[in-house]
Amino acid sequence: MTTADRIDGAGAVLWQSIDGGEIRIAVIHRPRYDDWSLPKGKVDPGESHIQAAYREVLEETGVKAIFGPEVGTVDYEVDGITKEVRYWLAQASVYNAATPNPEEVDETQWLSVTDAIAKLSNSDDREIVRIAEEFGFGSTALILLRHAKALKRDLWDGDDGDRPLEHVGQIQAARMPAIYATYAI
């Protein structure tokens, strides 16, 4: 999503545990910028940040992931506009679920945390990996979900547990599965 004063982006520290529990981080090479990066991209209109992060990981690595907690936000300038990118921990789950566009990403490498930090071109990406490591790979997100907008109590005579959703609540409820699917709930 882009507004006049900010570009919203989202990405992930995509990780896997290999033999003996060693953590490997996915880093991608973007030929357009000739750099090594974490998978990330712009939030599309109508898309939540975590949905964008999930989509970008799939598009840029071909891997479906199970998302964990949000680990950080990075702000930087792009053509005089602030770009804000939010990052999550994401554990690789299903490999080769999609084929990355080779014009966008031409190589993915799975590296140790130390090697990933050394390989990443941007200092902000390196800091996000450090934060993710400190936070703890394998951490689980705590999801607190309040019900969607319901009909006002004084307009309902029945049991409160049966009180129906208002129209806006139905819209909110319809959005929830796509947002929470990233957590494999």
HUKAHU-V364422 format. One record per helix or strand of 2 or more residues. SS is the DSSP state (helix for helix, strand for strand). FROM is the first residue (numbers start at 1). LEN is the number of residues. If there is no record, write none. Layout:
BEGIN
ss from len
SS FROM LEN
SS FROM LEN
END
This chain:
BEGIN
ss from len
strand 6 12
helix 19 3
strand 23 8
strand 35 3
strand 40 3
helix 49 13
strand 64 15
strand 81 14
strand 107 6
helix 113 7
helix 123 13
helix 153 3
helix 160 3
helix 167 17
END
